[in-house]
Structure formats: structure tokens, C-alpha cells
Amino acid sequence: MNVSDAIRLKRAVRKFQDKPLPDDVVHAILNAGRRSQSSKNTQTWQFIAMRDKSILKELSTCGEWAGHLAGAALGVAILTPDPADKFQIMFDAGQAAAFMQLAAWELGIGSVPASIYEPEKARAILGFPAEWHLRIALSFGYPLEEEKLSAPPKKGGRVAFEDVVHWDKW
């Protein structure tokens, strides 16, 4: 699958098969995040890769819409320095998330991000140091509805190009 197809076809997958991901697939997903670009090549992120179902279930309670983490084969917490210090920090974390999700999609793995609204509760669950912050985690797994991987783009699902792009000035 080429990048353009992955971007066009990628869907949010929130329901997963109860099937583990092979180690090489997990490494490919994590490596895509590690290889993503960052402001001034600072690479200001750390990842906690979670496969333990009890940890994923606990972390799923840290965000109002994070319940999908409980059913994931793999969860990835994207840790950053304090996001209040520089706006680029969350932009870079978002790029790492996007790279991981696109790499997963190419491998037939679905994913979706979860906002972590209770970061201190997440810290207690995952045990990361005080200088790191968690605002986003990703769920990965084989889609429960396998047809999501090959479904055509939804008509009317995206804002029209002409309504989003402004040339030279607003």
C-alpha cells in the first residue's frame, strides 16, 4: 500500500479482535513513531508499549472516550516533556502518532487515539517519572469488522477541498 492510499483509506478502529499482534508488527509500529520527524530533530517523546490487558483496561478509565484501550492488542502511551513549555511538543507527538497509525494500517492493523484527561491517574498506573507527561495514547489491533480495512472512503465524510484550502490569503 502506498502512502496516498493509506491516508485516503485509514479509518478509526475502536473495536478489535481478541488476537495478539506479532512482535515484528509491534516493533514496526513503534519504530515508525520513533522515526517520525520532530521540531529541530529533538525527538522529545518516549513510548510505553502496553500489551497487558489489565493495564490497558485500567488506562481506558483515564479518558471519557478512551474505552477502546481496554480491547486493544497493543496500547501506546506517548509521553512528552511538559506540553505547556513549547507548542511543538504536542505537534511532534501527533506526528509520531500519525506515523505509527499509518504504519499499522499498511500492516492490516486498525488504530485510534485516546485523549488522556486524567494524566496523574495514568501516571500512577504506568509509573512514569514526574518530568514526563501523558496526553495521548493509541489503541492498536486487528479490526473486529475486517471490512473496515478495505471499505471505500465515506461519501460526504470529509470537508470539501474548496472549503478548507485558501490560496495565498484568507
URMO-V825260 format. One record per pair of residues at least 6 apart in sequence whose ideal C-beta (glycine too) atoms are under 8 Angstrom apart, sorted by the first residue. I is the first residue (numbers start at 1). J is the second residue. Records with the same first field share a line. If there is no record, write none. Layout:
I = J, J
This chain:
1 = 9, 105, 106
3 = 102
6 = 102, 105, 106
7 = 102
8 = 153
9 = 105, 150, 151, 152, 153
10 = 101, 102, 105
11 = 110, 148, 149, 151
12 = 110, 111, 112
13 = 110, 111, 112, 139, 141, 143, 144, 148
14 = 68, 112, 139
15 = 68, 71, 143, 144, 145
16 = 68, 71, 72, 73, 110, 139, 140, 141, 142, 143, 144
17 = 73, 141, 142, 143, 144
18 = 71
19 = 73, 141, 142
20 = 51, 73
21 = 29, 51, 73, 74, 109, 140, 141, 142
25 = 104, 107, 109
26 = 49, 51, 74
28 = 103, 107
29 = 74, 76, 100, 103, 104, 107, 109, 140
30 = 47, 49, 76, 100
31 = 103
32 = 99, 100, 102, 103, 104
33 = 45, 47, 76, 78, 96, 97, 99, 100
34 = 43, 47, 96
35 = 99
36 = 92, 95, 96, 98, 99, 100
37 = 92, 95
38 = 44, 45, 88, 92, 95, 96
39 = 86, 88, 91, 92
42 = 92
43 = 92
44 = 80, 81, 89, 92
45 = 78, 79, 80, 92, 93, 96
46 = 79, 128, 132
47 = 76, 77, 78, 79, 96
48 = 76, 77, 79, 126, 128
49 = 74, 75, 76
50 = 56, 59, 74, 75, 76, 77, 126
51 = 73, 74, 75
53 = 70
55 = 75, 125, 126
56 = 69, 70, 71, 72, 75
57 = 69, 70
58 = 125
59 = 66, 69, 75, 77, 116, 122, 125, 126, 137
60 = 66, 67, 68, 69, 70, 114
61 = 118, 121
62 = 116, 117, 118, 119, 121, 122, 125
63 = 114, 115, 116, 117, 118
64 = 115, 117
65 = 114, 115
66 = 114, 115, 116, 137
68 = 112, 114, 139
69 = 75, 114, 137, 139
71 = 139, 141
72 = 139, 140, 141
73 = 140, 141, 142
74 = 139, 140, 141
75 = 137, 138, 139, 140
76 = 100, 137, 138, 140
77 = 116, 122, 126, 128, 134, 136, 137
78 = 93, 96, 97, 134, 135, 136, 137, 138
79 = 128, 132, 133, 134
80 = 89, 90, 92, 93, 132, 133, 134, 135
81 = 89, 131, 132, 133
82 = 89, 131, 133
83 = 89, 90, 93, 133, 135
90 = 135
93 = 135, 136
94 = 136
97 = 113, 136, 138
100 = 111, 138, 140
101 = 111, 113, 138
104 = 110, 111, 140
105 = 111, 149
108 = 142, 149
109 = 140, 141, 142
110 = 140, 141, 142, 143, 148, 149
111 = 138, 139, 140, 141
112 = 138, 139
113 = 136, 137, 138, 139
114 = 136, 137, 138, 139
115 = 135, 136
116 = 122, 134, 135, 136, 137
119 = 133, 134, 135
122 = 134, 137
123 = 130, 134
126 = 134
128 = 134
143 = 149
